[in-house]
Amino acid sequence: MTGEELERAIDILLKSQANLEAQSARTGEQLRQLTVRVGSLADIQTNLVQVVMQHIEEQRRINTSLRETDAALARLGESLFASHARLSDSLFGSNESLRASQESQAQIGESLRASQESQAQVNESLSASQESLSAALAELAARQARTEDALARLADAQVSTERRLEMLIKIVEEGRGGG
């Protein structure tokens, strides 16, 4: 091998090394971006878990409220039944019994209104939780798709880098064998 051929081989090796280092830097940047995306995915998953936990807590409060409403309705029903029995005993002749019945009916009406308001709040809360959960899931799916794209590009870059490295090794080995 002449000096000129040796210089060209060294020049090729240096250029290949520079290209390989540039490719390595790009790969490093892609890995950094992928790390950021994976971290972002973890944040989304954390937010999703928080939304689900809030939904569960809200459902627990709703269930408690419904149990309390059911118990109040049962008490009111018993009260109404007792009032009705008293009214039947006095043959609807007593103003006091009539007033107690009206009070019981007013309590029932108030309890029903409170129950309806509670149910409306439950429905609003469930709707908001479902919307939040849907939005979080959509964002998670979009980020996962972007992450998969980045991984595919990274894999392609790695294959290209490996091919170039194999070519460089082959050139170096041929240079050694020929000289």
N, CA and C of each residue as an Amber inpcrd file, in Angstrom:
protein
   537
   0.8670000  -1.1780000   0.0000000   0.0000000   0.0000000   0.0000000
   0.9100000   1.2360000   0.0000000   0.6110000   2.1600000  -0.9010000
   1.4260000   3.3740000  -1.0140000   1.0160000   4.3550000   0.0680000
   1.8140000   5.3750000   0.2100000   1.5180000   6.4070000   1.2090000
   0.2180000   7.1300000   0.8870000   0.0100000   7.3550000  -0.4070000
  -1.2210000   8.0490000  -0.8200000  -2.4490000   7.1920000  -0.5200000
  -2.3670000   5.8960000  -0.7730000  -3.4870000   4.9940000  -0.4760000
  -3.7300000   4.9300000   1.0290000  -2.6350000   4.9270000   1.7610000
  -2.7590000   4.9080000   3.2130000  -3.4250000   6.1830000   3.7120000
  -3.0540000   7.3330000   3.1400000  -3.6790000   8.5920000   3.5330000
  -5.1660000   8.5870000   3.1940000  -5.5170000   8.0780000   1.9970000
  -6.9310000   8.0190000   1.6230000  -7.7050000   7.0920000   2.5640000
  -7.0920000   5.9670000   2.9180000  -7.7580000   5.0360000   3.8350000
  -7.9510000   5.6890000   5.2030000  -6.9050000   6.4190000   5.6490000
  -7.0280000   7.1090000   6.9430000  -8.0850000   8.1960000   6.8560000
  -8.1110000   8.9320000   5.7320000  -9.1230000   9.9820000   5.5400000
 -10.5340000   9.3860000   5.5640000 -10.6830000   8.2590000   4.8710000
 -11.9930000   7.5760000   4.8590000 -12.3620000   7.1390000   6.2730000
 -11.3920000   6.5880000   6.9800000 -11.6530000   6.1470000   8.3580000
 -12.0640000   7.3250000   9.2420000 -11.3640000   8.4570000   9.0970000
 -11.6830000   9.6270000   9.9080000 -13.0740000  10.1680000   9.5750000
 -13.3900000  10.2070000   8.2790000 -14.7120000  10.6810000   7.8820000
 -15.7990000   9.7230000   8.3990000 -15.5160000   8.4340000   8.2900000
 -16.4780000   7.4460000   8.7860000 -16.6520000   7.5870000  10.2930000
 -15.5200000   7.8250000  10.9840000 -15.5980000   8.0100000  12.4420000
 -16.4210000   9.2550000  12.7760000 -16.2220000  10.3290000  12.0110000
 -16.9720000  11.5690000  12.2460000 -18.4570000  11.3310000  11.9990000
 -18.7670000  10.6310000  10.9130000 -20.1740000  10.3100000  10.6190000
 -20.7740000   9.4510000  11.7270000 -19.9820000   8.4770000  12.1800000
 -20.4570000   7.5960000  13.2430000 -20.7030000   8.3830000  14.5320000
 -19.8130000   9.3240000  14.8420000 -20.0050000  10.1370000  16.0440000
 -21.2200000  11.0430000  15.9140000 -21.4440000  11.5960000  14.7200000
 -22.6290000  12.4310000  14.4930000 -23.8940000  11.5860000  14.6400000
 -23.8450000  10.3930000  14.0510000 -25.0080000   9.4810000  14.1620000
 -25.2290000   9.1030000  15.6280000 -24.1370000   8.8770000  16.3430000
 -24.2490000   8.5400000  17.7610000 -24.8590000   9.6890000  18.5450000
 -24.4920000  10.9200000  18.2080000 -25.0620000  12.0960000  18.8840000
 -26.5600000  12.1870000  18.6020000 -26.9160000  11.9510000  17.3160000
 -28.3510000  11.9900000  16.9800000 -29.1040000  10.8880000  17.7320000
 -28.4730000   9.7270000  17.8000000 -29.1100000   8.6260000  18.5320000
 -29.2600000   8.9890000  20.0080000 -28.2500000   9.6320000  20.5640000
 -28.3210000  10.0790000  21.9650000 -29.4540000  11.0710000  22.1580000
 -29.6010000  11.9970000  21.2150000 -30.6910000  12.9830000  21.3080000
 -32.0450000  12.2880000  21.2010000 -32.1310000  11.3170000  20.2940000
 -33.3910000  10.5810000  20.1630000 -33.6920000   9.8130000  21.4510000
 -32.6660000   9.2530000  22.0640000 -32.8720000   8.5540000  23.3370000
 -33.3250000   9.5270000  24.4190000 -32.7460000  10.7430000  24.4250000
 -33.1620000  11.7510000  25.4050000 -34.6250000  12.1300000  25.1900000
 -34.9970000  12.3430000  23.9260000 -36.3940000  12.6760000  23.6150000
 -37.3250000  11.5370000  24.0250000 -36.8830000  10.3210000  23.7690000
 -37.6910000   9.1590000  24.1470000 -37.8450000   9.0920000  25.6630000
 -36.7760000   9.4080000  26.3790000 -36.8410000   9.4160000  27.8400000
 -37.8400000  10.4650000  28.3220000 -37.8120000  11.6300000  27.6790000
 -38.7680000  12.6890000  28.0430000 -40.1950000  12.2140000  27.7810000
 -40.4050000  11.5660000  26.6450000 -41.7500000  11.0840000  26.3110000
 -42.2110000   9.9970000  27.2740000 -41.2940000   9.1170000  27.6250000
 -41.6560000   8.0620000  28.5780000 -41.9950000   8.6950000  29.9330000
 -41.2290000   9.7120000  30.3330000 -41.5430000  10.4230000  31.5740000
 -42.9010000  11.0820000  31.4930000 -43.2020000  11.6560000  30.3380000
 -44.5090000  12.2880000  30.1320000 -45.6210000  11.2490000  30.2080000
 -45.3600000  10.0830000  29.6350000 -46.3300000   8.9770000  29.7150000
 -46.5690000   8.5790000  31.1710000 -45.5020000   8.5410000  31.9350000
 -45.6490000   8.1960000  33.3530000 -46.4910000   9.2380000  34.0740000
 -46.2850000  10.5230000  33.7150000 -47.1050000  11.5890000  34.3150000
 -48.5690000  11.4150000  33.9540000 -48.8230000  11.0840000  32.6940000
 -50.2160000  10.8840000  32.2600000 -50.8250000   9.7130000  33.0210000
 -50.0620000   8.6350000  33.1560000 -50.5850000   7.4870000  33.8940000
 -50.8740000   7.8690000  35.3500000 -49.9850000   8.6680000  35.9450000
 -50.2160000   9.1320000  37.3180000 -51.4910000   9.9570000  37.3910000
 -51.6560000  10.8650000  36.4250000 -52.8750000  11.6850000  36.3870000
 -54.1090000  10.8090000  36.2010000 -53.9920000   9.8030000  35.3540000
 -55.1130000   8.8950000  35.1180000 -55.4790000   8.1570000  36.4040000
 -54.4720000   7.7020000  37.1190000 -54.7330000   7.0140000  38.3860000
 -55.4080000   7.9680000  39.3640000 -54.9610000   9.2350000  39.3920000
 -55.5850000  10.2100000  40.2860000 -57.0400000  10.4470000  39.9040000
 -57.3060000  10.5420000  38.6140000 -58.6910000  10.7510000  38.1640000
 -59.5510000   9.5600000  38.5690000 -59.0200000   8.3570000  38.3600000
 -59.7770000   7.1550000  38.7300000 -60.0110000   7.1180000  40.2410000
 -58.9780000   7.4770000  41.0090000 -59.1280000   7.4780000  42.4700000
 -60.1650000   8.5200000  42.9000000 -60.1530000   9.6940000  42.2520000
 -61.1610000  10.7120000  42.5600000 -62.5520000  10.1990000  42.2020000
 -62.6200000   9.5170000  41.0830000 -63.9090000   8.9530000  40.6540000
 -64.4040000   7.9400000  41.6940000 -63.5030000   7.0940000  42.1720000
 -63.8780000   6.0870000  43.1750000 -64.3170000   6.7710000  44.4650000
 -63.5680000   7.8020000  44.8830000 -63.9230000   8.5180000  46.1120000
 -65.2820000   9.2020000  45.9550000 -65.4980000   9.8260000  44.8040000
 -66.7880000  10.4890000  44.5530000 -67.9170000   9.4570000  44.5580000
 -67.6690000   8.2970000  43.9820000 -68.6870000   7.2380000  43.9750000
 -68.9770000   6.7730000  45.4040000 -67.9200000   6.7000000  46.2360000
 -68.1140000   6.3000000  47.6310000 -69.0020000   7.3290000  48.3400000
 -68.7110000   8.6290000  48.1000000 -69.5320000   9.6750000  48.7220000
 -70.9780000   9.6020000  48.2200000 -71.1210000   9.3530000  46.9610000
 -72.4680000   9.2370000  46.3850000 -73.2100000   8.0670000  47.0160000
 -72.5240000   6.9320000  47.1330000 -73.1590000   5.7470000  47.7320000
 -73.5720000   6.0230000  49.1740000 -72.6890000   6.7140000  49.9070000
 -73.0150000   7.0710000  51.2930000 -74.2380000   7.9770000  51.3270000
 -74.2470000   8.9660000  50.4380000 -75.3750000   9.8960000  50.3720000
 -76.6650000   9.1520000  50.0190000 -76.5740000   8.2320000  49.0750000
 -77.7680000   7.4770000  48.6930000 -78.2700000   6.5920000  49.8420000
 -77.3150000   5.9910000  50.5850000 -77.7270000   5.1720000  51.7380000
 -78.4230000   6.0490000  52.7870000 -77.8510000   7.2370000  53.0260000
 -78.4700000   8.1410000  54.0040000 -79.8480000   8.5870000  53.5230000
 -79.9600000   8.8580000  52.2240000 -81.2560000   9.2570000  51.6640000
 -82.2660000   8.1140000  51.7810000 -81.8240000   6.9000000  51.4810000
 -82.7140000   5.7410000  51.6100000 -83.1790000   5.5680000  53.0560000
 -82.2470000   5.7370000  54.0000000 -82.6100000   5.5990000  55.4140000
 -83.6050000   6.6970000  55.8010000 -83.3580000   7.9230000  55.3190000
 -84.2810000   9.0250000  55.6340000 -85.6560000   8.7530000  55.0210000
 -85.6570000   8.2250000  53.8020000 -86.9430000   7.9100000  53.1640000
 -87.6680000   6.7960000  53.9260000 -86.8950000   5.8190000  54.4150000
 -87.5140000   4.7410000  55.1900000 -88.1220000   5.3040000  56.4810000
 -87.3610000   6.1900000  57.1540000 -87.8920000   6.8070000  58.3730000
 -89.1400000   7.6290000  58.0650000 -89.0790000   8.3650000  56.9640000
 -90.2270000   9.1660000  56.5780000 -91.4220000   8.2820000  56.2140000
 -91.1310000   7.1720000  55.5480000 -92.2120000   6.2380000  55.2200000
 -92.8530000   5.6870000  56.4790000 -92.0090000   5.3290000  57.4480000
 -92.5380000   4.8380000  58.7190000 -93.3580000   5.9220000  59.4090000
 -92.8250000   7.1500000  59.3630000 -93.5320000   8.2690000  59.9690000
 -94.8700000   8.5000000  59.2790000 -94.8740000   8.4200000  57.9620000
 -96.1030000   8.6030000  57.2080000 -97.0970000   7.4890000  57.5280000
 -96.5880000   6.2710000  57.6160000 -97.4620000   5.1390000  57.9490000
 -98.0710000   5.3380000  59.3410000 -97.2180000   5.7800000  60.2910000
 -97.7070000   6.0210000  61.6520000 -98.7430000   7.1410000  61.6500000
 -98.4570000   8.2000000  60.8860000 -99.4170000   9.2980000  60.7980000
-100.7330000   8.8300000  60.1880000-100.6180000   8.0120000  59.1770000
-101.8290000   7.4860000  58.5230000-102.6370000   6.6310000  59.5070000
-101.9000000   5.8450000  60.2920000-102.5890000   5.0050000  61.2730000
-103.3100000   5.8770000  62.3080000-102.6240000   6.9300000  62.7530000
-103.2620000   7.8280000  63.7170000-104.4950000   8.4990000  63.1010000
-104.3540000   8.8970000  61.8480000-105.4930000   9.5250000  61.1750000
-106.6710000   8.5540000  61.0420000-106.3390000   7.3240000  60.7190000
-107.4020000   6.3200000  60.6000000-108.0970000   6.1050000  61.9400000
-107.3020000   6.0910000  63.0220000-107.8750000   5.8920000  64.3570000
-108.8190000   7.0280000  64.7570000-108.4730000   8.2150000  64.3920000
-109.3030000   9.3530000  64.8090000-110.3600000   9.7100000  63.7680000
-110.3890000   8.8520000  62.6860000-111.3740000   9.0330000  61.6060000
-111.2820000  10.4220000  60.9870000-110.0490000  10.8870000  60.8430000
-109.7470000  12.1610000  60.1950000-110.4340000  13.3390000  60.8780000
-110.8300000  13.1780000  62.1190000-111.5440000  14.2380000  62.8180000
-110.6210000  15.1840000  63.5590000-109.4040000  14.8060000  63.7760000
-108.5300000  15.6140000  64.6230000-107.6450000  16.5160000  63.7690000
-107.6780000  17.7940000  64.0570000-106.8270000  18.7480000  63.3430000
-105.3430000  18.4660000  63.5910000-105.0540000  17.9960000  64.7790000
-103.6590000  17.7050000  65.1280000-103.1070000  16.5730000  64.2620000
-103.8960000  15.5430000  64.0510000-103.4620000  14.4290000  63.2050000
-103.2950000  14.8880000  61.7680000-104.2030000  15.7330000  61.3170000
-104.1120000  16.2590000  59.9660000-102.8430000  17.0940000  59.8010000
-102.5290000  17.9110000  60.7880000-101.3260000  18.7350000  60.7510000
-100.0660000  17.8420000  60.7220000-100.0560000  16.7650000  61.5240000
 -98.9110000  15.8340000  61.5310000 -98.7500000  15.1870000  60.1580000
 -99.8600000  14.8510000  59.5350000 -99.7960000  14.2510000  58.1910000
 -99.2270000  15.2440000  57.1880000 -99.6630000  16.4960000  57.2930000
 -99.1590000  17.5120000  56.3800000 -97.6590000  17.7400000  56.5910000
 -97.2360000  17.7180000  57.8460000 -95.8080000  17.8720000  58.1440000
 -95.0160000  16.6980000  57.5750000 -95.5640000  15.4940000  57.7310000
 -94.8880000  14.3120000  57.1780000 -94.7940000  14.4110000  55.6670000
 -95.8730000  14.8490000  55.0470000 -95.8460000  14.9950000  53.5970000
 -94.8430000  16.0770000  53.1820000 -94.7720000  17.1530000  53.9490000
 -93.7990000  18.2100000  53.6530000 -92.3790000  17.6730000  53.8000000
 -92.1480000  16.8460000  54.8370000 -90.8270000  16.2540000  55.0340000
 -90.4850000  15.3180000  53.8810000 -91.4860000  14.5540000  53.4640000
 -91.2510000  13.6450000  52.3390000 -90.9060000  14.4560000  51.0940000
 -91.6620000  15.5250000  50.8700000 -91.3770000  16.3780000  49.7100000
 -89.9750000  16.9590000  49.7770000 -89.5770000  17.4160000  50.9640000
 -88.2280000  17.9690000  51.1360000 -87.1720000  16.8960000  50.9150000
 -87.4390000  15.7050000  51.4510000 -86.4790000  14.6090000  51.2720000
 -86.3710000  14.2330000  49.8000000 -87.4960000  14.2000000  49.1170000
 -87.4670000  13.8750000  47.6870000 -86.7030000  14.9390000  46.9020000
 -86.9310000  16.2200000  47.2340000 -86.1880000  17.2850000  46.5600000
 -84.6850000  17.1500000  46.8450000 -84.3530000  16.8850000  48.1040000
 -82.9390000  16.7210000  48.4700000 -82.3370000  15.5260000  47.7350000
 -83.1070000  14.4630000  47.6280000 -82.6300000  13.2660000  46.9220000
 -82.4090000  13.5750000  45.4400000 -83.3350000  14.3370000  44.8500000
 -83.1870000  14.6990000  43.4410000 -81.9660000  15.5940000  43.2360000
 -81.7560000  16.5430000  44.1440000 -80.5830000  17.4100000  44.0450000
 -79.3040000  16.5930000  44.1870000 -79.3130000  15.6600000  45.1320000
 -78.1450000  14.8020000  45.3450000 -77.8770000  13.9650000  44.0960000
 -78.9360000  13.4420000  43.5060000 -78.7740000  12.6300000  42.2950000
 -78.2340000  13.4850000  41.1460000 -78.6990000  14.7320000  41.0400000
 -78.2040000  15.6260000  39.9890000 -76.7130000  15.9030000  40.1890000
 -76.3170000  16.1020000  41.4560000 -74.9000000  16.3330000  41.7370000
 -74.0810000  15.0880000  41.3930000 -74.6180000  13.9440000  41.7190000
 -73.9300000  12.6830000  41.4080000 -73.7500000  12.5630000  39.8910000
 -74.8170000  12.8460000  39.1610000 -74.7480000  12.7440000  37.7010000
 -73.7180000  13.7170000  37.1340000 -73.7080000  14.9490000  37.6440000
 -72.7230000  15.9320000  37.1810000 -71.3080000  15.4650000  37.4940000
 -71.1110000  14.9550000  38.6960000 -69.7890000  14.4940000  39.1140000
 -69.3280000  13.3230000  38.2570000 -70.2290000  12.3710000  38.0260000
 -69.8790000  11.2170000  37.1950000 -69.5640000  11.6510000  35.7680000
 -70.3370000  12.5730000  35.2430000 -70.1000000  13.0660000  33.8830000
 -68.7420000  13.7440000  33.7820000 -68.4230000  14.5800000  34.7640000
 -67.1300000  15.2710000  34.7660000 -65.9890000  14.2670000  34.8970000
 -66.1560000  13.2720000  35.7510000 -65.1130000  12.2550000  35.9250000
 -64.9170000  11.4680000  34.6400000 -66.0080000  11.1180000  33.9790000
 -65.9090000  10.3580000  32.7380000 -65.2530000  11.1900000  31.6380000
 -65.5930000  12.4750000  31.5570000 -64.9660000  13.3300000  30.5470000
 -63.4760000  13.4400000  30.8140000 -63.1080000  13.6430000  32.0600000
 -61.6990000  13.7610000  32.4200000 -60.9480000  12.4740000  32.1160000
 -61.5650000  11.3450000  32.4290000 -60.9510000  10.0500000  32.1690000
 -60.7970000   9.8320000  30.6730000 -61.8180000  10.1780000  29.8850000
 -61.7430000  10.0220000  28.4300000 -60.6260000  10.8810000  27.8540000
 -60.5150000  12.1180000  28.3250000 -59.4690000  13.0070000  27.8270000
 -58.0830000  12.4640000  28.1770000 -57.9380000  11.9710000  29.3950000
 -56.6390000  11.4240000  29.8300000 -56.2850000  10.1940000  28.9990000
 -57.2700000   9.3350000  28.7180000 -57.0150000   8.1420000  27.9120000
 -56.6470000   8.5110000  26.4780000 -57.3060000   9.5110000  25.9220000
 -56.9930000   9.9440000  24.5620000 -55.5710000  10.4880000  24.5010000
 -55.1890000  11.2940000  25.4780000 -53.8310000  11.8370000  25.5220000
 -52.8110000  10.7090000  25.6810000 -53.1140000   9.7520000  26.5170000
 -52.2230000   8.6100000  26.7230000 -52.0380000   7.8390000  25.4200000
 -53.1090000   7.6020000  24.6900000 -53.0310000   6.8760000  23.4170000
 -52.1940000   7.6650000  22.4080000 -52.3810000   8.9760000  22.3390000
 -51.6210000   9.7960000  21.3930000 -50.1290000   9.7700000  21.7290000
 -49.8140000   9.9000000  22.9960000 -48.3980000   9.8800000  23.3960000
 -47.7700000   8.5080000  23.1600000 -48.5350000   7.4810000  23.3740000
 -48.0010000   6.1450000  23.1440000 -47.7050000   5.9560000  21.6630000
 -48.5730000   6.4630000  20.7920000 -48.3440000   6.3620000  19.3530000
 -47.0770000   7.1240000  18.9730000 -46.8780000   8.3210000  19.5540000
 -45.6700000   9.1000000  19.2520000 -44.4280000   8.3570000  19.7560000
 -44.5380000   7.7400000  20.9200000 -43.4070000   6.9860000  21.4670000
 -43.0610000   5.8030000  20.5630000 -44.0730000   5.1050000  20.0970000
 -43.8320000   3.9690000  19.1970000 -43.1710000   4.4300000  17.9060000
 -43.5940000   5.5860000  17.3620000 -42.9590000   6.1310000  16.1590000
 -41.4950000   6.4390000  16.4280000 -41.2090000   7.0570000  17.5760000
 -39.8350000   7.4110000  17.9230000 -38.9780000   6.1520000  18.0720000
 -39.5400000   5.1120000  18.6700000 -38.7950000   3.8550000  18.8240000
 -38.4950000   3.2320000  17.4610000 -39.4530000   3.2970000  16.5450000
 -39.2410000   2.7410000  15.2050000 -38.1270000   3.5090000  14.5000000
 -38.1300000   4.8600000  14.5920000 -37.0740000   5.6650000  13.9700000
 -35.7280000   5.3510000  14.6120000 -35.7090000   5.1770000  15.9060000
 -34.4770000   4.8580000  16.6160000 -33.9280000   3.4990000  16.1700000
 -34.8120000   2.5370000  16.0200000 -34.3850000   1.2100000  15.5570000
 -33.8100000   1.2980000  14.1500000 -34.4480000   2.0810000  13.2680000
 -33.9370000   2.2580000  11.9080000 -32.5530000   2.8970000  11.9310000
 -32.3710000   3.9180000  12.7630000 -31.0890000   4.5960000  12.8680000
 -30.0200000   3.6340000  13.3910000 -30.3760000   2.7800000  14.3190000
 -29.4260000   1.8170000  14.8830000 -28.9830000   0.8230000  13.8110000
 -29.9420000   0.3570000  12.9970000 -29.6090000  -0.5830000  11.9140000
 -28.6600000   0.0870000  10.9330000 -28.9340000   1.3440000  10.5860000
 -28.0880000   2.0890000   9.6550000 -26.6900000   2.2680000  10.2420000
 -26.6060000   2.5860000  11.5040000 -25.3150000   2.7570000  12.1710000
 -24.5320000   1.4460000  12.1690000 -25.2100000   0.3510000  12.4360000
 -24.5380000  -0.9560000  12.4480000 -24.0100000  -1.3150000  11.0610000
 -24.7820000  -1.0120000  10.0060000 -24.3290000  -1.2820000   8.6400000
 -23.0810000  -0.4720000   8.3260000 -23.0820000   0.7840000   8.6880000
 -21.9320000   1.6460000   8.4140000 -20.7010000   1.1700000   9.1900000
 -20.9190000   0.7440000  10.4000000 -19.8130000   0.2460000  11.2110000
 -19.2310000  -1.0210000  10.5780000 -20.1060000  -1.9080000  10.0950000
 -19.6290000  -3.1280000   9.4300000 -18.8200000  -2.7780000   8.1810000
 -19.2840000  -1.7660000   7.4190000 -18.5560000  -1.3380000   6.2170000
 -17.1910000  -0.7770000   6.6090000 -17.1420000  -0.0080000   7.6670000
 -15.8900000   0.5700000   8.1330000 -14.9140000  -0.5280000   8.5600000
 -15.4100000  -1.5090000   9.2690000 -14.5620000  -2.6350000   9.7090000
 -14.0240000  -3.3790000   8.4950000 -14.8780000  -3.5750000   7.5230000
 -14.4800000  -4.2850000   6.3050000 -13.3820000  -3.5060000   5.5760000
 -13.5450000  -2.1680000   5.4960000 -12.5410000  -1.3270000   4.8280000
 -11.2200000  -1.4170000   5.5750000 -11.2650000  -1.3500000   6.8960000
 -10.0350000  -1.4230000   7.6920000  -9.3660000  -2.7760000   7.5110000
 -10.1680000  -3.8460000   7.5530000  -9.5900000  -5.1990000   7.3880000
  -8.9970000  -5.3840000   6.0010000  -9.6710000  -4.8600000   4.9800000
  -9.1350000  -4.9560000   3.6140000  -7.8410000  -4.1700000   3.5020000
  -7.7990000  -3.0170000   4.1740000  -6.5950000  -2.1740000   4.1550000
  -5.4330000  -2.8960000   4.8080000  -5.6610000  -3.6470000   5.8330000
  -4.6110000  -4.3890000   6.5380000  -4.1530000  -5.5930000   5.7120000
  -5.1110000  -6.2370000   5.1070000  -4.7980000  -7.4510000   4.3340000
  -4.0820000  -7.1070000   3.0290000  -4.4060000  -5.9600000   2.4520000
  -3.8350000  -5.5750000   1.1700000  -2.4530000  -4.9750000   1.2940000
  -2.0820000  -4.4720000   2.4680000  -0.8280000  -3.7200000   2.6320000
   0.2340000  -4.5660000   3.0720000
